[in-house]
Amino acid sequence: MTQHLYLLTGGSRGMGLAIAEQLLQKDNFLICISRNTQASLTVHAQKMGAQLQQWSHDLTEGANASAALKQWLANQAPGEFQSATLINNAGVIPNIVPLSQADPHNLAMALRVGLEAPMQLCAAFLSATENWQVPRKVVNISSGLGRRAMASQAGYCAAKAGLDHFTRCLALEEALKPNGAKVSALAPGVIDTDMQVQLRGASAEKFPDQAGFQQLKATGMLTSPADAAKRILDYLARPDFGSNPVSDVRDA
């Protein structure tokens, strides 16, 4: 029992890739679950002497990924790892239009990746590790838009609000268990990723807040993916992690 187990979704690009890179240390075992694998992570893992597995799963079919995760965890000895952590990071923005113009299939995809899959993966992780006598944590990467409404972002806002609220429910459940997991829906701040590019490039006519996102970029208010990843992992390591089921990396 020398390694810490980390399970990360959406680790092939953006902030997720930065989290994966920072987790690839010799005392960590990292499993990345993404639609696509990332060759640079394999190279980085070899360089760092870390153990890495990359699982290719489409998280619009989260039941398949969660079944694979549950089976893999069931095959591990309970004392194999010093700790186990699930980081639900994957998410997508549906088309940036008013809900009255939304495509139902596009909307369903965003809700499945952003809310349904994290719930399914949490269920699999917590069920399979319930008898592990080691610290267990769940980090659901949330957003300020789960706590603040925005026009033409109903799908994304709803997914993140749902993520926050199911994490609150999860915290209540785990608190009743002798070795319950510590859980938090964590907002990472405003980050310079492809998602920001989408928001800045949206139609101003259909997205009233477009100019505000352009201003964030122009005034240097965006955090780099690497800095955001470090803040998330630092928050995860805090001794009071889980004391607030809905939190923000900028919390004191």
Secondary structure, DSSP 8 states (H G I E B T S, - for coil): --EEEEEEES-SSHHHHHHHHHH--TTEEEEEEESS--HHHHHHHHHHT-EEEEEE--GGGHHHHHHHHHHHHHTS-TTSEEEEEEEE-------SS-GGG--HHHHHHHHIIIIIHHHHHHHHHHHHTTT--S-EEEEEE--GGGTS--TT-HHHHHHHHHHHHHHHHHHHHHHTSTT--EEEEEE---B-SHHHHHHHTS-TTT-TTHHHHHHHHHTT--B-HHHHHHHHHHHHTSTTTTSSSEEETT--
